Amino acid sequence: MTWFNEKLPETEKAFAKMRESLFKDSALDTKTKELIAVASSTLMRCEYCTKVHAERAMQQGATKEQIAEAIGVAMFVASGSQILWNNVYEDIIGDSDAPAE
């Protein structure tokens, strides 16, 4: 984030401080937090973030299988959220049993 760091150095420092405050063992261990970050990054469709957090998760002892499961859970949440759009489609299209006009 060189450009960002140059333009908003105080914000970059605050972001780094926030990361430092979160990504340490506390109620959740760091490996678990990195796996959550992998799943979140997948949902945010941030390829770079997913890669970085997967690498950090492995540095914290996560296996490739655990990373795959975290991504799988993210995919499940994403697909499940789309299923609920059926209600929206029903509202737009109307009664699915009624003949088209």
LOSEBA-190997 format. One record per residue: residue number from 1; y, x, z of N, C-alpha, C in turn. Coordinates in Angstrom, 1 decimal, decimal comma, padded with zeros to 4 digits. Layout:
N
<r seq="NUM" n_v="Y" n_u="X" n_w="Z" ca_v="Y" ca_u="X" ca_w="Z" c_v="Y" c_u="X" c_w="Z"/>
...
! end
This chain:
101
<r seq="1" n_v="-001,2" n_u="000,8" n_w="000,0" ca_v="000,0" ca_u="000,0" ca_w="000,0" c_v="001,3" c_u="000,9" c_w="000,0"/>
<r seq="2" n_v="001,3" n_u="001,9" n_w="-000,8" ca_v="002,4" ca_u="002,8" ca_w="-000,8" c_v="003,7" c_u="002,1" c_w="-001,1"/>
<r seq="3" n_v="003,8" n_u="001,3" n_w="-002,1" ca_v="005,0" ca_u="000,6" ca_w="-002,5" c_v="005,5" c_u="-000,2" c_w="-001,3"/>
<r seq="4" n_v="004,6" n_u="-001,0" n_w="-000,7" ca_v="004,9" ca_u="-001,9" ca_w="000,4" c_v="005,4" c_u="-001,0" c_w="001,6"/>
<r seq="5" n_v="004,7" n_u="000,1" n_w="001,9" ca_v="005,1" ca_u="000,9" ca_w="003,0" c_v="006,5" c_u="001,5" c_w="002,8"/>
<r seq="6" n_v="006,9" n_u="001,8" n_w="001,6" ca_v="008,2" ca_u="002,4" ca_w="001,3" c_v="009,3" c_u="001,3" c_w="001,4"/>
<r seq="7" n_v="009,0" n_u="000,1" n_w="001,0" ca_v="010,0" ca_u="-001,0" ca_w="001,0" c_v="010,1" c_u="-001,6" c_w="002,3"/>
<r seq="8" n_v="009,0" n_u="-001,8" n_w="003,1" ca_v="009,1" ca_u="-002,5" ca_w="004,4" c_v="008,3" c_u="-001,6" c_w="005,4"/>
<r seq="9" n_v="008,8" n_u="-000,5" n_w="005,8" ca_v="008,1" ca_u="000,4" ca_w="006,7" c_v="007,8" c_u="-000,2" c_w="008,1"/>
<r seq="10" n_v="008,8" n_u="-001,0" n_w="008,6" ca_v="008,6" ca_u="-001,6" ca_w="009,9" c_v="007,5" c_u="-002,7" c_w="009,8"/>
<r seq="11" n_v="007,4" n_u="-003,4" n_w="008,7" ca_v="006,4" ca_u="-004,4" ca_w="008,6" c_v="005,0" c_u="-003,8" c_w="008,4"/>
<r seq="12" n_v="005,0" n_u="-002,7" n_w="007,7" ca_v="003,7" ca_u="-001,9" ca_w="007,5" c_v="003,2" c_u="-001,4" c_w="008,9"/>
<r seq="13" n_v="004,1" n_u="-000,9" n_w="009,7" ca_v="003,8" ca_u="-000,4" ca_w="011,0" c_v="003,2" c_u="-001,5" c_w="011,9"/>
<r seq="14" n_v="003,9" n_u="-002,7" n_w="011,8" ca_v="003,5" ca_u="-003,8" ca_w="012,6" c_v="002,1" c_u="-004,3" c_w="012,2"/>
<r seq="15" n_v="001,8" n_u="-004,3" n_w="010,9" ca_v="000,5" ca_u="-004,7" ca_w="010,3" c_v="-000,6" c_u="-003,7" c_w="010,8"/>
<r seq="16" n_v="-000,3" n_u="-002,4" n_w="010,8" ca_v="-001,2" ca_u="-001,4" ca_w="011,2" c_v="-001,5" c_u="-001,6" c_w="012,7"/>
<r seq="17" n_v="-000,4" n_u="-001,9" n_w="013,5" ca_v="-000,6" ca_u="-002,1" ca_w="014,9" c_v="-001,4" c_u="-003,3" c_w="015,2"/>
<r seq="18" n_v="-001,3" n_u="-004,3" n_w="014,4" ca_v="-002,1" ca_u="-005,5" ca_w="014,6" c_v="-003,5" c_u="-005,2" c_w="014,3"/>
<r seq="19" n_v="-003,8" n_u="-004,5" n_w="013,2" ca_v="-005,2" ca_u="-004,1" ca_w="012,9" c_v="-005,8" c_u="-003,3" c_w="014,1"/>
<r seq="20" n_v="-005,0" n_u="-002,3" n_w="014,6" ca_v="-005,5" ca_u="-001,5" ca_w="015,7" c_v="-005,8" c_u="-002,3" c_w="016,9"/>
<r seq="21" n_v="-005,0" n_u="-003,4" n_w="017,2" ca_v="-005,2" ca_u="-004,2" ca_w="018,3" c_v="-006,5" c_u="-005,1" c_w="018,2"/>
<r seq="22" n_v="-006,8" n_u="-005,4" n_w="017,0" ca_v="-007,9" ca_u="-006,3" ca_w="016,7" c_v="-009,3" c_u="-005,6" c_w="016,5"/>
<r seq="23" n_v="-009,2" n_u="-004,6" n_w="015,7" ca_v="-010,5" ca_u="-003,9" ca_w="015,3" c_v="-010,9" c_u="-002,9" c_w="016,3"/>
<r seq="24" n_v="-011,2" n_u="-003,3" n_w="017,5" ca_v="-011,8" ca_u="-002,5" ca_w="018,5" c_v="-012,7" c_u="-003,4" c_w="019,3"/>
<r seq="25" n_v="-013,7" n_u="-002,8" n_w="020,0" ca_v="-014,6" ca_u="-003,6" ca_w="020,8" c_v="-013,9" c_u="-004,3" c_w="021,9"/>
<r seq="26" n_v="-014,1" n_u="-005,6" n_w="022,0" ca_v="-013,6" ca_u="-006,5" ca_w="023,1" c_v="-014,5" c_u="-007,6" c_w="023,2"/>
<r seq="27" n_v="-014,1" n_u="-008,9" n_w="023,1" ca_v="-015,0" ca_u="-010,0" ca_w="023,2" c_v="-016,0" c_u="-010,0" c_w="022,1"/>
<r seq="28" n_v="-015,6" n_u="-009,5" n_w="021,0" ca_v="-016,5" ca_u="-009,2" ca_w="019,8" c_v="-016,5" c_u="-007,7" c_w="019,6"/>
<r seq="29" n_v="-017,7" n_u="-007,2" n_w="019,2" ca_v="-017,8" ca_u="-005,8" ca_w="018,9" c_v="-017,2" c_u="-005,6" c_w="017,5"/>
<r seq="30" n_v="-016,8" n_u="-004,3" n_w="017,2" ca_v="-016,1" ca_u="-004,0" ca_w="016,0" c_v="-017,0" c_u="-004,3" c_w="014,8"/>
<r seq="31" n_v="-018,3" n_u="-004,1" n_w="014,9" ca_v="-019,2" ca_u="-004,4" ca_w="013,7" c_v="-019,1" c_u="-005,9" c_w="013,4"/>
<r seq="32" n_v="-019,1" n_u="-006,7" n_w="014,4" ca_v="-019,1" ca_u="-008,2" ca_w="014,1" c_v="-017,7" c_u="-008,5" c_w="013,5"/>
<r seq="33" n_v="-016,6" n_u="-007,9" n_w="014,0" ca_v="-015,3" ca_u="-008,2" ca_w="013,4" c_v="-015,2" c_u="-007,8" c_w="012,0"/>
<r seq="34" n_v="-015,8" n_u="-006,6" n_w="011,6" ca_v="-015,8" ca_u="-006,2" ca_w="010,3" c_v="-016,7" c_u="-007,1" c_w="009,4"/>
<r seq="35" n_v="-017,8" n_u="-007,6" n_w="009,9" ca_v="-018,6" ca_u="-008,6" ca_w="009,1" c_v="-017,8" c_u="-009,9" c_w="008,9"/>
<r seq="36" n_v="-017,0" n_u="-010,3" n_w="009,9" ca_v="-016,2" ca_u="-011,5" ca_w="009,7" c_v="-015,1" c_u="-011,2" c_w="008,7"/>
<r seq="37" n_v="-014,6" n_u="-010,0" n_w="008,7" ca_v="-013,6" ca_u="-009,6" ca_w="007,7" c_v="-014,2" c_u="-009,5" c_w="006,3"/>
<r seq="38" n_v="-015,5" n_u="-009,1" n_w="006,2" ca_v="-016,2" ca_u="-009,1" ca_w="004,9" c_v="-016,2" c_u="-010,6" c_w="004,4"/>
<r seq="39" n_v="-016,7" n_u="-011,5" n_w="005,2" ca_v="-016,8" ca_u="-012,9" ca_w="004,8" c_v="-015,4" c_u="-013,5" c_w="004,5"/>
<r seq="40" n_v="-014,4" n_u="-013,2" n_w="005,3" ca_v="-013,0" ca_u="-013,7" ca_w="005,0" c_v="-012,5" c_u="-013,1" c_w="003,8"/>
<r seq="41" n_v="-012,7" n_u="-011,8" n_w="003,5" ca_v="-012,2" ca_u="-011,2" ca_w="002,3" c_v="-012,9" c_u="-011,8" c_w="001,1"/>
<r seq="42" n_v="-014,1" n_u="-012,1" n_w="001,2" ca_v="-014,9" ca_u="-012,8" ca_w="000,1" c_v="-014,2" c_u="-014,1" c_w="-000,2"/>
<r seq="43" n_v="-013,9" n_u="-014,9" n_w="000,8" ca_v="-013,3" ca_u="-016,2" ca_w="000,6" c_v="-011,9" c_u="-016,1" c_w="000,1"/>
<r seq="44" n_v="-011,2" n_u="-015,0" n_w="000,4" ca_v="-009,8" ca_u="-014,8" ca_w="-000,1" c_v="-009,9" c_u="-014,2" c_w="-001,5"/>
<r seq="45" n_v="-011,1" n_u="-013,9" n_w="-002,0" ca_v="-011,3" ca_u="-013,3" ca_w="-003,3" c_v="-010,5" c_u="-012,0" c_w="-003,4"/>
<r seq="46" n_v="-010,6" n_u="-011,2" n_w="-002,4" ca_v="-009,9" ca_u="-009,9" ca_w="-002,4" c_v="-011,0" c_u="-008,8" c_w="-002,5"/>
<r seq="47" n_v="-011,2" n_u="-008,4" n_w="-003,7" ca_v="-012,3" ca_u="-007,4" ca_w="-004,0" c_v="-012,1" c_u="-006,1" c_w="-003,2"/>
<r seq="48" n_v="-010,9" n_u="-005,6" n_w="-003,2" ca_v="-010,5" ca_u="-004,4" ca_w="-002,4" c_v="-010,8" c_u="-004,6" c_w="-001,0"/>
<r seq="49" n_v="-010,4" n_u="-005,7" n_w="-000,4" ca_v="-010,6" ca_u="-005,9" ca_w="001,0" c_v="-012,1" c_u="-006,0" c_w="001,4"/>
<r seq="50" n_v="-012,8" n_u="-006,7" n_w="000,5" ca_v="-014,3" ca_u="-006,9" ca_w="000,7" c_v="-014,9" c_u="-005,5" c_w="000,8"/>
<r seq="51" n_v="-014,6" n_u="-004,6" n_w="-000,2" ca_v="-015,1" ca_u="-003,3" ca_w="-000,3" c_v="-014,8" c_u="-002,5" c_w="001,0"/>
<r seq="52" n_v="-013,5" n_u="-002,5" n_w="001,4" ca_v="-013,1" ca_u="-001,7" ca_w="002,5" c_v="-013,8" c_u="-002,2" c_w="003,8"/>
<r seq="53" n_v="-013,8" n_u="-003,5" n_w="004,0" ca_v="-014,5" ca_u="-004,0" ca_w="005,2" c_v="-016,0" c_u="-003,8" c_w="005,2"/>
<r seq="54" n_v="-016,6" n_u="-003,9" n_w="004,1" ca_v="-018,0" ca_u="-003,6" ca_w="004,0" c_v="-018,3" c_u="-002,2" c_w="004,4"/>
<r seq="55" n_v="-017,5" n_u="-001,2" n_w="003,9" ca_v="-017,6" ca_u="000,2" ca_w="004,2" c_v="-017,4" c_u="000,4" c_w="005,7"/>
<r seq="56" n_v="-016,4" n_u="-000,3" n_w="006,3" ca_v="-016,1" ca_u="-000,1" ca_w="007,7" c_v="-017,3" c_u="-000,8" c_w="008,5"/>
<r seq="57" n_v="-017,8" n_u="-001,9" n_w="008,1" ca_v="-018,9" ca_u="-002,5" ca_w="008,8" c_v="-020,1" c_u="-001,6" c_w="008,8"/>
<r seq="58" n_v="-020,4" n_u="-000,9" n_w="007,7" ca_v="-021,5" ca_u="000,0" ca_w="007,7" c_v="-021,3" c_u="001,2" c_w="008,6"/>
<r seq="59" n_v="-020,0" n_u="001,7" n_w="008,7" ca_v="-019,7" ca_u="002,8" ca_w="009,6" c_v="-019,9" c_u="002,3" c_w="011,0"/>
<r seq="60" n_v="-019,8" n_u="001,0" n_w="011,3" ca_v="-020,0" ca_u="000,5" ca_w="012,6" c_v="-021,5" c_u="000,1" c_w="012,9"/>
<r seq="61" n_v="-022,3" n_u="000,4" n_w="011,9" ca_v="-023,8" ca_u="000,2" ca_w="012,1" c_v="-024,3" c_u="-001,0" c_w="011,4"/>
<r seq="62" n_v="-023,5" n_u="-001,7" n_w="010,6" ca_v="-024,0" ca_u="-002,9" ca_w="009,9" c_v="-024,9" c_u="-002,4" c_w="008,7"/>
<r seq="63" n_v="-026,0" n_u="-003,2" n_w="008,5" ca_v="-026,9" ca_u="-002,9" ca_w="007,4" c_v="-026,4" c_u="-003,7" c_w="006,1"/>
<r seq="64" n_v="-026,9" n_u="-003,2" n_w="005,0" ca_v="-026,6" ca_u="-003,9" ca_w="003,7" c_v="-027,0" c_u="-005,4" c_w="003,8"/>
<r seq="65" n_v="-028,1" n_u="-005,6" n_w="004,5" ca_v="-028,6" ca_u="-007,0" ca_w="004,6" c_v="-027,7" c_u="-007,8" c_w="005,4"/>
<r seq="66" n_v="-027,1" n_u="-007,3" n_w="006,5" ca_v="-026,1" ca_u="-008,0" ca_w="007,3" c_v="-024,8" c_u="-008,3" c_w="006,5"/>
<r seq="67" n_v="-024,4" n_u="-007,4" n_w="005,7" ca_v="-023,3" ca_u="-007,6" ca_w="004,8" c_v="-023,6" c_u="-008,7" c_w="003,8"/>
<r seq="68" n_v="-024,8" n_u="-008,6" n_w="003,2" ca_v="-025,2" ca_u="-009,7" ca_w="002,2" c_v="-025,2" c_u="-011,0" c_w="002,9"/>
<r seq="69" n_v="-025,7" n_u="-011,1" n_w="004,1" ca_v="-025,7" ca_u="-012,4" ca_w="004,8" c_v="-024,3" c_u="-012,9" c_w="005,1"/>
<r seq="70" n_v="-023,4" n_u="-012,0" n_w="005,5" ca_v="-022,0" ca_u="-012,4" ca_w="005,7" c_v="-021,4" c_u="-013,0" c_w="004,5"/>
<r seq="71" n_v="-021,7" n_u="-012,3" n_w="003,3" ca_v="-021,2" ca_u="-012,8" ca_w="002,1" c_v="-021,8" c_u="-014,2" c_w="001,7"/>
<r seq="72" n_v="-023,1" n_u="-014,3" n_w="002,0" ca_v="-023,8" ca_u="-015,5" ca_w="001,8" c_v="-023,2" c_u="-016,7" c_w="002,6"/>
<r seq="73" n_v="-022,9" n_u="-016,4" n_w="003,8" ca_v="-022,3" ca_u="-017,4" ca_w="004,7" c_v="-020,9" c_u="-017,9" c_w="004,1"/>
<r seq="74" n_v="-020,2" n_u="-016,9" n_w="003,6" ca_v="-018,9" ca_u="-017,2" ca_w="003,0" c_v="-019,1" c_u="-018,1" c_w="001,8"/>
<r seq="75" n_v="-020,1" n_u="-017,7" n_w="001,0" ca_v="-020,4" ca_u="-018,5" ca_w="-000,2" c_v="-020,8" c_u="-019,9" c_w="000,2"/>
<r seq="76" n_v="-021,5" n_u="-020,1" n_w="001,2" ca_v="-021,9" ca_u="-021,4" ca_w="001,7" c_v="-020,7" c_u="-022,2" c_w="002,1"/>
<r seq="77" n_v="-019,8" n_u="-021,6" n_w="002,9" ca_v="-018,6" ca_u="-022,3" ca_w="003,3" c_v="-017,8" c_u="-022,7" c_w="002,1"/>
<r seq="78" n_v="-017,7" n_u="-021,8" n_w="001,2" ca_v="-016,9" ca_u="-022,2" ca_w="000,0" c_v="-017,5" c_u="-023,3" c_w="-000,8"/>
<r seq="79" n_v="-018,8" n_u="-023,3" n_w="-001,0" ca_v="-019,4" ca_u="-024,4" ca_w="-001,7" c_v="-019,4" c_u="-025,7" c_w="-001,0"/>
<r seq="80" n_v="-019,6" n_u="-025,6" n_w="000,4" ca_v="-019,6" ca_u="-026,8" ca_w="001,2" c_v="-018,2" c_u="-027,4" c_w="001,2"/>
<r seq="81" n_v="-017,2" n_u="-026,6" n_w="001,1" ca_v="-015,8" ca_u="-027,2" ca_w="001,1" c_v="-015,6" c_u="-028,0" c_w="-000,2"/>
<r seq="82" n_v="-016,3" n_u="-027,5" n_w="-001,3" ca_v="-016,1" ca_u="-028,2" ca_w="-002,6" c_v="-016,9" c_u="-029,5" c_w="-002,6"/>
<r seq="83" n_v="-018,0" n_u="-029,6" n_w="-001,9" ca_v="-018,7" ca_u="-030,9" ca_w="-001,8" c_v="-017,9" c_u="-032,0" c_w="-001,3"/>
<r seq="84" n_v="-017,0" n_u="-031,7" n_w="-000,3" ca_v="-016,1" ca_u="-032,7" ca_w="000,3" c_v="-015,1" c_u="-033,2" c_w="-000,7"/>
<r seq="85" n_v="-014,9" n_u="-032,5" n_w="-001,8" ca_v="-014,0" ca_u="-033,0" ca_w="-002,8" c_v="-014,6" c_u="-034,2" c_w="-003,5"/>
<r seq="86" n_v="-015,8" n_u="-034,5" n_w="-003,3" ca_v="-016,4" ca_u="-035,7" ca_w="-003,9" c_v="-015,6" c_u="-036,9" c_w="-003,5"/>
<r seq="87" n_v="-015,1" n_u="-036,9" n_w="-002,3" ca_v="-014,3" ca_u="-038,1" ca_w="-001,9" c_v="-013,0" c_u="-038,2" c_w="-002,7"/>
<r seq="88" n_v="-012,4" n_u="-037,0" n_w="-003,0" ca_v="-011,2" ca_u="-037,0" ca_w="-003,8" c_v="-011,5" c_u="-037,5" c_w="-005,2"/>
<r seq="89" n_v="-012,6" n_u="-037,0" n_w="-005,7" ca_v="-013,0" ca_u="-037,5" ca_w="-007,1" c_v="-013,3" c_u="-039,0" c_w="-007,1"/>
<r seq="90" n_v="-013,9" n_u="-039,4" n_w="-006,1" ca_v="-014,2" ca_u="-040,9" ca_w="-006,0" c_v="-012,9" c_u="-041,7" c_w="-005,9"/>
<r seq="91" n_v="-011,9" n_u="-041,2" n_w="-005,2" ca_v="-010,6" ca_u="-041,9" ca_w="-005,1" c_v="-009,9" c_u="-041,8" c_w="-006,5"/>
<r seq="92" n_v="-010,0" n_u="-040,7" n_w="-007,2" ca_v="-009,4" ca_u="-040,6" ca_w="-008,5" c_v="-010,1" c_u="-041,5" c_w="-009,6"/>
<r seq="93" n_v="-011,4" n_u="-041,4" n_w="-009,6" ca_v="-012,2" ca_u="-042,0" ca_w="-010,7" c_v="-012,5" c_u="-043,5" c_w="-010,3"/>
<r seq="94" n_v="-012,7" n_u="-043,7" n_w="-009,0" ca_v="-013,1" ca_u="-045,1" ca_w="-008,6" c_v="-014,5" c_u="-045,2" c_w="-008,3"/>
<r seq="95" n_v="-015,0" n_u="-046,4" n_w="-008,3" ca_v="-016,4" ca_u="-046,7" ca_w="-008,0" c_v="-017,3" c_u="-046,1" c_w="-009,1"/>
<r seq="96" n_v="-018,2" n_u="-045,2" n_w="-008,7" ca_v="-019,1" ca_u="-044,6" ca_w="-009,7" c_v="-020,1" c_u="-045,5" c_w="-010,3"/>
<r seq="97" n_v="-020,3" n_u="-046,7" n_w="-009,7" ca_v="-021,3" ca_u="-047,7" ca_w="-010,2" c_v="-020,6" c_u="-048,6" c_w="-011,2"/>
<r seq="98" n_v="-019,3" n_u="-048,7" n_w="-011,2" ca_v="-018,6" ca_u="-049,6" ca_w="-012,0" c_v="-018,5" c_u="-049,0" c_w="-013,4"/>
<r seq="99" n_v="-018,6" n_u="-049,9" n_w="-014,4" ca_v="-018,6" ca_u="-049,4" ca_w="-015,8" c_v="-017,2" c_u="-048,9" c_w="-016,1"/>
<r seq="100" n_v="-017,1" n_u="-047,9" n_w="-017,0" ca_v="-015,8" ca_u="-047,3" ca_w="-017,4" c_v="-015,0" c_u="-048,4" c_w="-018,2"/>
<r seq="101" n_v="-013,7" n_u="-048,4" n_w="-018,0" ca_v="-012,9" ca_u="-049,4" ca_w="-018,8" c_v="-012,3" c_u="-048,7" c_w="-020,0"/>
! end
